């Protein structure tokens, strides 16, 4: 049986999961996926006290074929339970820790081997619930994989140990949300979404200001795109000296 999903997750054939082949493909600004991600990023920037950043580039993440198959199987199992193919899968943001300069330039696309670099680990091997939340003491809905439609909220979780890195990176992920257990209050003891549900949807209005989605199955999520953003590049100075020289040329008295 052919498995079909509403959001394409690019897969590549790799000899091993740890192959050093680049997993990032730079998207052209005319690409349909580029435009879709830009709209999601813009619409999701909801924090009024955060100025909207400059978008530098968007990469498509090519995931090893061996990692795609379990995701497709999980998607198909949820589709059969819910009886629908639409609305059970979403593109959601996730911010994480970075220890390298991945994405700082268009050519910097090789994943690092630093054990503390969560970003490269996720791109290489996808998410692992056991590692989620290890850098923070608070998990609103227990130990799970947290994502959100709110790009400015995900931005709060972007961090780096290097002060020389000026740009910020957000993962955009395909997430099988299925039937969602809607919660407005913290439930820190959760380790599953509840009977009959596939994910938890944190709804603003109680303990939350912005929406978030949590899944508790590693195969419910795969990284799909990487957004690189930050402060706008400095505007080059105007050639004041050149203009002044031209002005003097035309105002100088003629030699008689």
Backbone as CSV, one residue per row, in Angstrom:
resi,resn,N_x,N_y,N_z,CA_x,CA_y,CA_z,C_x,C_y,C_z
1,UNK,0.848,-1.203,0.000,0.000,0.000,0.000,0.880,1.248,0.000
2,UNK,0.535,2.200,-0.840,1.282,3.447,-0.914,0.777,4.410,0.143
3,UNK,1.709,4.909,0.963,1.342,5.856,2.000,1.440,7.264,1.437
4,UNK,0.433,8.068,1.680,0.428,9.440,1.200,0.238,10.385,2.374
5,UNK,0.977,11.495,2.340,0.819,12.502,3.386,0.565,13.844,2.735
6,UNK,-0.060,14.736,3.467,-0.439,16.028,2.913,0.744,16.973,2.803
7,UNK,1.778,16.755,3.590,2.963,17.611,3.577,4.158,16.746,3.204
8,UNK,4.876,17.138,2.171,5.988,16.319,1.690,7.203,16.442,2.596
9,UNK,7.750,15.293,3.010,9.004,15.250,3.760,10.049,14.651,2.833
10,UNK,11.001,15.446,2.330,11.976,14.923,1.386,12.845,13.838,2.019
11,UNK,13.025,12.738,1.311,13.863,11.646,1.786,15.019,11.430,0.819
12,UNK,16.186,11.092,1.354,17.346,10.794,0.519,17.914,9.451,0.947
13,UNK,18.492,8.751,0.000,19.122,7.475,0.309,20.533,7.737,0.825
14,UNK,20.804,7.276,2.026,22.120,7.448,2.630,22.660,6.078,3.049
15,UNK,23.980,5.881,2.899,24.553,4.597,3.302,24.304,4.280,4.774
16,UNK,24.419,5.296,5.631,24.168,5.125,7.056,23.477,6.370,7.567
17,UNK,22.906,6.287,8.767,22.222,7.425,9.365,23.199,8.559,9.645
18,UNK,24.476,8.247,9.851,25.448,9.265,10.226,26.265,9.760,9.048
19,UNK,25.839,9.464,7.818,26.553,9.916,6.637,26.675,11.436,6.662
20,UNK,27.842,11.948,6.204,28.097,13.378,6.289,27.567,14.153,5.074
21,UNK,26.845,13.494,4.212,26.216,14.188,3.098,25.348,15.330,3.636
22,UNK,25.397,16.479,2.959,24.605,17.618,3.409,23.122,17.263,3.432
23,UNK,22.448,17.645,4.511,21.009,17.406,4.641,20.199,18.651,4.298
24,UNK,20.875,19.741,3.959,20.177,21.004,3.731,20.236,21.415,2.266
25,UNK,19.071,21.734,1.718,18.988,22.218,0.341,18.390,23.614,0.367
26,UNK,19.159,24.584,-0.111,18.706,25.972,-0.112,17.517,26.134,-1.053
27,UNK,16.451,26.754,-0.553,15.256,26.983,-1.350,15.334,28.315,-2.073
28,UNK,14.930,28.318,-3.317,14.824,29.550,-4.084,13.595,30.327,-3.595
29,UNK,13.681,31.647,-3.643,12.567,32.469,-3.143,11.298,32.290,-3.965
30,UNK,11.424,31.736,-5.156,10.249,31.487,-5.985,9.639,30.110,-5.743
31,UNK,10.300,29.317,-4.921,9.813,27.971,-4.635,8.499,28.046,-3.851
32,UNK,7.563,27.185,-4.184,6.265,27.175,-3.499,6.424,26.917,-2.004
33,UNK,7.345,26.019,-1.642,7.579,25.714,-0.228,8.147,26.920,0.502
34,UNK,9.031,27.685,-0.188,9.613,28.892,0.412,8.505,29.872,0.789
35,UNK,7.617,30.116,-0.150,6.540,31.063,0.094,5.632,30.588,1.230
36,UNK,5.377,29.294,1.300,4.521,28.746,2.354,5.152,28.945,3.728
37,UNK,6.458,28.660,3.836,7.140,28.790,5.118,7.219,30.254,5.545
38,UNK,7.476,31.143,4.583,7.513,32.576,4.896,6.182,33.025,5.488
39,UNK,5.083,32.604,4.880,3.756,32.987,5.379,3.510,32.430,6.783
40,UNK,3.914,31.185,7.012,3.740,30.596,8.337,4.562,31.358,9.376
41,UNK,5.785,31.722,8.997,6.669,32.449,9.908,6.105,33.833,10.226
42,UNK,5.648,34.527,9.206,5.094,35.870,9.394,3.804,35.829,10.220
43,UNK,2.902,34.934,9.861,1.621,34.840,10.571,1.807,34.386,12.014
44,UNK,2.877,33.635,12.265,3.110,33.107,13.602,3.898,34.028,14.513
45,UNK,4.375,35.161,13.991,5.158,36.095,14.827,4.182,36.993,15.591
46,UNK,3.774,36.545,16.773,2.675,37.171,17.497,3.110,38.052,18.661
47,UNK,4.353,37.942,19.113,4.813,38.757,20.250,4.959,40.216,19.820
48,UNK,4.123,41.074,20.365,4.122,42.470,19.954,5.394,43.206,20.370
49,UNK,6.052,42.713,21.418,7.262,43.387,21.887,8.519,42.914,21.154
50,UNK,8.347,41.974,20.249,9.471,41.500,19.432,9.333,42.073,18.025
51,UNK,10.337,42.803,17.591,10.294,43.321,16.227,10.462,42.156,15.246
52,UNK,9.772,42.246,14.121,9.840,41.160,13.149,11.235,41.108,12.541
53,UNK,11.862,39.934,12.515,13.234,39.824,12.047,13.354,39.797,10.527
54,UNK,14.587,39.861,10.084,14.889,39.745,8.654,15.106,38.267,8.317
55,UNK,14.433,37.784,7.275,14.597,36.394,6.847,15.765,36.312,5.862
56,UNK,16.771,35.543,6.227,17.961,35.421,5.379,17.830,34.299,4.361
57,UNK,17.384,33.125,4.818,17.282,31.992,3.900,16.450,30.886,4.536
58,UNK,15.967,29.988,3.695,15.231,28.813,4.151,15.812,27.585,3.475
59,UNK,16.101,26.563,4.263,16.610,25.299,3.739,15.530,24.234,3.851
60,UNK,15.495,23.348,2.872,14.704,22.134,2.986,15.599,21.053,3.602
61,UNK,15.092,20.338,4.598,15.851,19.276,5.243,15.560,17.953,4.546
62,UNK,16.599,17.314,4.057,16.449,16.007,3.422,16.741,14.938,4.472
63,UNK,15.735,14.171,4.802,15.826,13.190,5.880,16.155,11.811,5.316
64,UNK,16.995,11.075,6.038,17.362,9.728,5.611,16.119,8.869,5.424
65,UNK,16.116,8.099,4.360,14.952,7.280,4.027,14.556,6.354,5.179
66,UNK,15.559,5.865,5.916,15.267,4.953,7.027,14.466,5.640,8.125
67,UNK,14.538,6.961,8.204,13.784,7.698,9.217,12.399,8.100,8.729
68,UNK,12.233,8.178,7.422,10.941,8.575,6.872,9.903,7.463,7.015
69,UNK,10.318,6.227,6.803,9.364,5.115,6.793,8.584,4.986,8.107
70,UNK,9.222,5.039,9.292,8.432,4.958,10.541,7.428,6.096,10.680
71,UNK,7.800,7.275,10.187,6.878,8.415,10.237,5.651,8.147,9.367
72,UNK,5.889,7.650,8.162,4.781,7.359,7.258,3.867,6.271,7.818
73,UNK,4.470,5.280,8.452,3.668,4.227,9.074,2.795,4.792,10.194
74,UNK,3.395,5.666,11.019,2.627,6.270,12.113,1.517,7.153,11.558
75,UNK,1.840,7.941,10.541,0.819,8.791,9.917,-0.350,7.949,9.429
76,UNK,-0.036,6.849,8.764,-1.096,6.010,8.201,-1.945,5.378,9.306
77,UNK,-1.321,4.998,10.427,-2.087,4.420,11.530,-3.048,5.442,12.129
78,UNK,-2.609,6.693,12.246,-3.475,7.753,12.770,-4.577,8.077,11.773
79,UNK,-4.236,8.070,10.497,-5.244,8.351,9.468,-6.358,7.309,9.506
80,UNK,-5.997,6.054,9.714,-7.015,5.005,9.754,-7.905,5.136,10.986
81,UNK,-7.327,5.563,12.106,-8.106,5.725,13.335,-9.059,6.916,13.226
82,UNK,-8.560,8.027,12.698,-9.361,9.249,12.627,-10.307,9.243,11.437
83,UNK,-9.985,8.430,10.431,-10.830,8.375,9.246,-10.687,9.562,8.330
84,UNK,-9.605,10.305,8.463,-9.401,11.460,7.590,-7.916,11.647,7.326
85,UNK,-7.610,12.243,6.164,-6.218,12.476,5.786,-5.821,13.941,5.995
86,UNK,-6.798,14.840,6.034,-6.511,16.254,6.239,-6.629,16.612,7.715
87,UNK,-5.941,17.654,8.103,-6.001,18.208,9.461,-5.290,17.356,10.517
88,UNK,-4.783,16.196,10.151,-4.094,15.384,11.169,-2.588,15.635,11.139
89,UNK,-2.141,16.418,10.181,-0.720,16.716,10.046,-0.535,18.220,9.867
90,UNK,0.432,18.784,10.590,0.633,20.231,10.531,2.128,20.549,10.438
91,UNK,2.418,21.746,9.931,3.778,22.284,9.951,3.897,23.186,11.174
92,UNK,4.804,22.845,12.090,4.929,23.569,13.358,6.394,23.880,13.651
93,UNK,6.617,24.962,14.399,7.963,25.445,14.695,8.526,24.825,15.978
94,UNK,9.852,24.735,16.005,10.554,24.248,17.196,11.899,24.958,17.281
95,UNK,12.167,25.598,18.418,13.455,26.238,18.654,14.298,25.372,19.560
96,UNK,15.612,25.350,19.323,16.480,24.489,20.120,17.879,25.076,20.232
97,UNK,18.775,24.336,20.876,20.139,24.801,21.149,21.061,24.486,19.978
98,UNK,21.935,25.435,19.663,22.897,25.262,18.575,24.301,25.514,19.100
99,UNK,25.226,24.629,18.723,26.615,24.769,19.174,27.577,25.019,18.026
100,UNK,27.045,25.129,16.803,27.909,25.300,15.635,27.379,26.449,14.778
101,UNK,28.029,26.659,13.620,27.675,27.775,12.743,26.814,27.328,11.567
102,UNK,26.096,26.240,11.706,25.230,25.741,10.641,24.262,26.829,10.185
103,UNK,24.194,27.039,8.863,23.239,27.978,8.311,23.647,29.436,8.334
104,UNK,24.792,29.758,8.936,25.213,31.158,9.015,25.467,31.738,7.627
105,UNK,25.879,30.887,6.692,26.010,31.280,5.297,25.290,30.239,4.443
106,UNK,25.098,30.547,3.179,24.433,29.606,2.279,25.233,28.325,2.106
107,UNK,26.551,28.433,2.276,27.426,27.279,2.053,27.688,26.465,3.319
108,UNK,27.323,27.005,4.460,27.596,26.296,5.715,26.444,25.334,5.991
109,UNK,26.504,24.156,5.375,25.385,23.215,5.435,25.777,21.841,5.977
110,UNK,27.013,21.680,6.428,27.439,20.401,6.979,27.064,20.315,8.459
111,UNK,26.496,19.189,8.856,26.127,18.998,10.252,27.369,18.751,11.087
112,UNK,27.392,19.321,12.288,28.539,19.138,13.171,28.417,17.827,13.944
113,UNK,29.492,17.467,14.664,29.502,16.239,15.468,29.528,16.552,16.967
114,UNK,29.268,17.796,17.324,29.314,18.183,18.725,28.133,17.560,19.477
115,UNK,28.438,16.873,20.563,27.395,16.156,21.312,26.331,17.103,21.857
116,UNK,26.719,18.348,22.156,25.782,19.287,22.761,24.937,20.045,21.740
117,UNK,25.173,19.823,20.451,24.433,20.566,19.426,23.110,19.851,19.126
118,UNK,22.071,20.314,19.766,20.749,19.691,19.583,20.234,19.874,18.167
119,UNK,20.536,21.015,17.544,20.038,21.297,16.208,20.528,20.260,15.199
120,UNK,21.831,20.033,15.167,22.383,19.073,14.208,21.921,17.652,14.522
121,UNK,21.770,17.350,15.796,21.296,16.026,16.182,19.883,15.773,15.660
122,UNK,19.020,16.776,15.765,17.640,16.628,15.295,17.604,16.492,13.780
123,UNK,18.388,17.312,13.083,18.400,17.239,11.625,18.932,15.888,11.159
124,UNK,19.925,15.368,11.856,20.539,14.096,11.459,19.653,12.895,11.795
125,UNK,19.098,12.865,13.011,18.414,11.655,13.495,16.988,11.891,13.955
126,UNK,16.461,13.096,13.752,15.126,13.494,14.189,15.069,13.639,15.711
127,UNK,13.865,13.736,16.264,13.666,14.048,17.674,13.750,12.792,18.544
128,UNK,14.168,13.012,19.780,14.218,11.931,20.774,13.619,12.469,22.070
129,UNK,12.487,11.921,22.475,11.798,12.402,23.668,12.700,12.373,24.900
130,UNK,13.583,11.395,24.969,14.464,11.268,26.132,15.383,12.476,26.282
131,UNK,15.655,13.150,25.189,16.552,14.313,25.232,15.803,15.632,25.315
132,UNK,14.494,15.591,25.108,13.714,16.829,25.087,13.579,17.428,26.488
133,UNK,13.768,18.731,26.566,13.592,19.437,27.828,14.726,19.295,28.820
134,UNK,15.842,18.686,28.404,16.950,18.475,29.347,17.638,19.779,29.731
135,UNK,17.465,20.825,28.945,18.093,22.111,29.243,17.174,23.031,30.042
136,UNK,15.940,22.589,30.280,14.983,23.423,31.014,14.343,22.619,32.131
137,UNK,14.022,23.298,33.210,13.458,22.616,34.380,11.941,22.517,34.338
138,UNK,11.327,23.195,33.367,9.868,23.254,33.336,9.332,22.669,32.034
139,UNK,8.424,21.711,32.137,7.729,21.149,30.971,6.237,21.211,31.271
140,UNK,5.562,22.090,30.593,4.161,22.400,30.898,3.248,21.178,30.806
141,UNK,3.497,20.337,29.821,2.666,19.146,29.626,3.499,17.867,29.694
142,UNK,4.452,17.847,30.606,5.258,16.655,30.807,6.348,16.493,29.763
143,UNK,6.945,15.306,29.766,8.065,15.057,28.862,7.556,14.637,27.493
144,UNK,7.638,15.551,26.556,7.211,15.303,25.190,7.992,16.194,24.248
145,UNK,7.608,16.198,22.994,8.257,17.026,21.981,7.347,18.218,21.712
146,UNK,7.849,19.418,21.996,7.037,20.632,21.961,7.225,21.390,20.644
147,UNK,6.110,21.780,20.048,6.106,22.579,18.836,5.011,23.626,18.945
148,UNK,4.989,24.555,17.989,3.998,25.615,18.053,3.802,26.270,16.694
149,UNK,2.609,26.828,16.464,2.363,27.634,15.278,2.964,29.026,15.433
150,UNK,3.250,29.396,16.670,3.738,30.741,17.003,5.259,30.784,16.844
151,UNK,5.724,31.317,15.740,7.164,31.364,15.479,7.904,32.211,16.510
152,UNK,7.276,33.282,16.988,7.933,34.135,17.983,8.040,33.436,19.335
153,UNK,7.159,32.484,19.616,7.258,31.684,20.835,8.403,30.677,20.704
154,UNK,8.474,30.003,19.550,9.566,29.057,19.315,10.914,29.758,19.373
155,UNK,10.936,31.021,18.959,12.170,31.816,18.995,12.724,31.933,20.410
156,UNK,11.853,31.902,21.418,12.297,31.992,22.814,13.221,30.834,23.189
157,UNK,13.124,29.726,22.464,13.884,28.524,22.803,15.131,28.356,21.937
158,UNK,15.371,29.313,21.044,16.609,29.303,20.246,17.743,29.846,21.102
159,UNK,18.844,29.113,21.151,19.997,29.584,21.912,21.269,29.012,21.307
160,UNK,22.393,29.631,21.663,23.683,29.183,21.156,24.742,29.463,22.205
161,UNK,25.776,28.626,22.224,26.863,28.846,23.172,27.947,29.754,22.607
162,UNK,27.809,30.141,21.349,28.824,30.975,20.692,28.321,32.401,20.518
163,UNK,29.064,33.350,21.056,28.659,34.752,20.986,28.904,35.357,19.603
164,UNK,29.714,34.694,18.775,30.025,35.242,17.457,28.940,34.940,16.426
165,UNK,27.984,34.094,16.782,26.910,33.762,15.854,25.804,34.808,15.960
166,UNK,25.507,35.452,14.873,24.544,36.560,14.886,23.141,36.159,14.444
167,UNK,23.030,35.049,13.729,21.729,34.647,13.205,21.058,33.625,14.113
168,UNK,19.753,33.459,13.905,18.974,32.506,14.688,18.322,31.510,13.731
169,UNK,18.101,30.288,14.225,17.566,29.233,13.366,16.380,28.553,14.025
170,UNK,15.319,28.358,13.242,14.126,27.654,13.717,13.855,26.447,12.823
171,UNK,13.511,25.338,13.437,13.084,24.169,12.691,11.586,24.270,12.394
172,UNK,11.210,23.904,11.181,9.808,23.743,10.828,9.604,22.248,10.603
173,UNK,8.643,21.683,11.296,8.508,20.230,11.342,7.138,19.764,10.869
174,UNK,7.114,18.599,10.219,5.834,17.953,9.941,5.463,17.167,11.190
175,UNK,4.268,17.414,11.707,3.829,16.810,12.971,2.469,16.148,12.761
176,UNK,2.392,14.874,13.107,1.107,14.169,13.070,0.399,14.469,14.389
177,UNK,-0.592,15.345,14.337,-1.283,15.770,15.559,-2.508,14.906,15.852
178,UNK,-3.117,14.341,14.805,-4.279,13.461,15.009,-5.389,14.121,15.815
179,UNK,-6.018,13.310,16.703,-6.993,13.859,17.650,-6.219,14.567,18.754
180,UNK,-6.584,15.815,19.045,-5.834,16.617,20.007,-6.604,16.802,21.313
181,UNK,-5.909,16.574,22.404,-6.450,16.785,23.745,-6.204,18.242,24.123
182,UNK,-7.233,19.055,24.115,-7.081,20.481,24.353,-7.000,20.778,25.848
183,UNK,-5.934,21.477,26.219,-5.702,21.799,27.635,-5.422,23.288,27.785
184,UNK,-5.981,23.877,28.835,-5.725,25.283,29.130,-4.892,25.444,30.403
185,UNK,-4.735,24.359,31.159,-3.974,24.388,32.403,-2.785,23.437,32.335
186,UNK,-1.741,23.763,33.085,-0.537,22.940,33.106,-0.845,21.526,33.606
187,UNK,-0.208,20.554,32.959,-0.295,19.153,33.385,1.100,18.559,33.277
188,UNK,1.932,18.905,34.246,3.357,18.591,34.172,3.675,17.107,34.317
189,UNK,2.715,16.308,34.749,2.978,14.883,34.963,2.661,14.022,33.731
190,UNK,2.221,14.631,32.653,1.838,13.860,31.469,3.035,13.153,30.836
191,UNK,2.813,11.930,30.371,3.798,11.244,29.525,3.122,10.642,28.295
192,UNK,1.850,11.005,28.092,1.094,10.622,26.895,-0.059,11.609,26.754
193,UNK,-0.680,11.686,25.581,-1.729,12.698,25.362,-3.080,12.347,25.965
194,UNK,-3.221,11.144,26.484,-4.504,10.723,27.030,-5.188,9.720,26.116
195,UNK,-6.043,8.907,26.668,-6.730,7.859,25.911,-7.548,8.444,24.760
196,UNK,-7.318,7.906,23.574,-8.064,8.351,22.401,-7.473,9.550,21.700
197,UNK,-6.370,10.104,22.231,-5.740,11.276,21.625,-4.345,10.930,21.100
198,UNK,-3.858,11.790,20.179,-2.528,11.600,19.601,-1.566,12.729,19.967
199,UNK,-2.094,13.825,20.486,-1.253,14.950,20.888,-2.016,15.817,21.877
200,UNK,-1.278,16.686,22.546,-1.877,17.678,23.441,-1.784,19.038,22.766
201,UNK,-2.878,19.769,22.779,-2.902,21.132,22.253,-3.078,22.089,23.417
202,UNK,-2.044,22.852,23.718,-2.132,23.872,24.746,-2.850,25.092,24.199
203,UNK,-3.993,25.409,24.779,-4.835,26.495,24.288,-4.643,27.745,25.150
204,UNK,-4.383,28.901,24.550,-4.236,30.138,25.314,-5.500,30.487,26.085
205,UNK,-5.305,31.153,27.202,-6.444,31.602,27.996,-6.379,31.173,29.447
206,UNK,-5.653,30.082,29.732,-5.494,29.637,31.110,-4.075,29.922,31.560
207,UNK,-3.224,28.892,31.467,-1.820,29.059,31.840,-0.940,29.435,30.648
208,UNK,-1.521,29.500,29.471,-0.733,29.787,28.277,-1.129,31.103,27.635
209,UNK,-0.132,31.782,27.100,-0.396,32.982,26.312,-0.425,32.677,24.824
210,UNK,0.295,31.618,24.431,0.388,31.257,23.025,0.245,29.744,22.867
211,UNK,-0.338,29.346,21.771,-0.629,27.940,21.513,0.639,27.100,21.388
212,UNK,0.567,25.838,21.841,1.654,24.890,21.613,1.086,23.480,21.493
213,UNK,1.798,22.643,20.741,1.386,21.264,20.506,2.487,20.333,20.995
214,UNK,2.082,19.258,21.693,3.042,18.301,22.247,2.691,16.902,21.761
215,UNK,3.703,16.196,21.260,3.527,14.785,20.890,4.451,13.949,21.778
216,UNK,4.072,12.696,21.977,4.786,11.820,22.912,5.295,10.557,22.218
217,UNK,5.366,10.630,20.903,5.861,9.516,20.098,6.907,10.062,19.133
218,UNK,8.109,9.498,19.153,9.179,9.994,18.285,8.806,9.956,16.814
219,UNK,7.957,9.022,16.435,7.604,8.872,15.022,6.479,9.797,14.586
220,UNK,6.016,10.649,15.492,4.947,11.597,15.156,5.487,12.893,14.571
221,UNK,6.803,13.010,14.443,7.383,14.283,14.009,8.678,14.051,13.245
222,UNK,8.894,14.874,12.223,10.153,14.891,11.489,10.487,16.327,11.103
223,UNK,11.764,16.730,11.213,12.157,18.071,10.771,12.046,18.165,9.254
224,UNK,11.524,19.275,8.744,11.296,19.411,7.302,11.989,20.631,6.695
225,UNK,12.045,21.744,7.438,12.664,22.966,6.929,13.447,23.652,8.043
226,UNK,14.391,24.489,7.639,15.191,25.266,8.587,15.142,26.725,8.160
227,UNK,14.648,27.598,9.055,14.530,29.024,8.769,15.688,29.762,9.440
228,UNK,16.389,30.566,8.658,17.521,31.351,9.170,17.111,32.823,9.157
229,UNK,17.191,33.474,10.304,16.709,34.844,10.422,17.533,35.609,11.455
230,UNK,17.278,36.884,11.568,18.016,37.707,12.529,17.796,39.179,12.237
231,UNK,18.677,40.013,12.785,18.582,41.438,12.518,18.928,41.716,11.060
232,UNK,18.313,42.748,10.510,18.557,43.101,9.111,20.018,43.500,8.919
233,UNK,20.608,43.172,7.783,21.999,43.557,7.534,22.127,45.074,7.487
234,UNK,23.274,45.607,7.896,23.444,47.072,7.889,23.355,47.637,6.479
235,UNK,22.763,48.811,6.383,22.649,49.482,5.088,23.992,50.104,4.745
236,UNK,24.542,49.851,3.549,25.832,50.432,3.192,25.780,51.954,3.200
237,UNK,26.837,52.602,3.692,26.835,54.075,3.755,26.773,54.695,2.361
238,UNK,26.118,55.828,2.283,26.016,56.527,1.010,27.361,57.172,0.662
239,UNK,27.696,57.216,-0.610,28.998,57.782,-1.022,29.005,59.302,-0.922
240,UNK,29.063,59.798,0.322,28.996,61.246,0.554,30.179,61.956,-0.071
241,UNK,31.359,61.372,0.068,32.574,62.010,-0.451,32.484,62.176,-1.948
242,UNK,32.001,61.161,-2.630,31.896,61.221,-4.084,30.928,62.317,-4.508
243,UNK,29.799,62.428,-3.801,28.820,63.462,-4.141,29.402,64.856,-3.934
244,UNK,30.177,65.006,-2.867,30.786,66.306,-2.585,31.780,66.686,-3.667
245,UNK,32.528,65.696,-4.155,33.512,65.962,-5.196,32.826,66.410,-6.490
246,UNK,31.703,65.766,-6.812,30.957,66.147,-8.017,30.401,67.554,-7.872
247,UNK,29.925,67.881,-6.648,29.357,69.207,-6.414,30.431,70.282,-6.607
248,UNK,31.652,70.021,-6.113,32.736,70.995,-6.261,33.133,71.179,-7.729
249,UNK,33.009,70.063,-8.481,33.387,70.128,-9.887,32.511,71.090,-10.655
250,UNK,31.208,71.084,-10.333,30.275,71.920,-11.069,30.147,73.332,-10.498
251,UNK,30.703,73.564,-9.316,30.610,74.912,-8.728,31.924,75.669,-8.813
252,UNK,32.971,74.970,-9.284,34.278,75.630,-9.390,34.228,76.702,-10.487
253,UNK,34.865,77.880,-10.256,34.865,78.951,-11.264,35.623,78.524,-12.520
254,UNK,35.125,78.971,-13.656,35.787,78.654,-14.924,37.053,79.474,-15.071
255,UNK,38.072,78.877,-15.656,39.341,79.593,-15.899,39.181,80.442,-17.144
256,UNK,39.477,81.736,-16.998,39.312,82.634,-18.146,40.586,82.663,-18.984
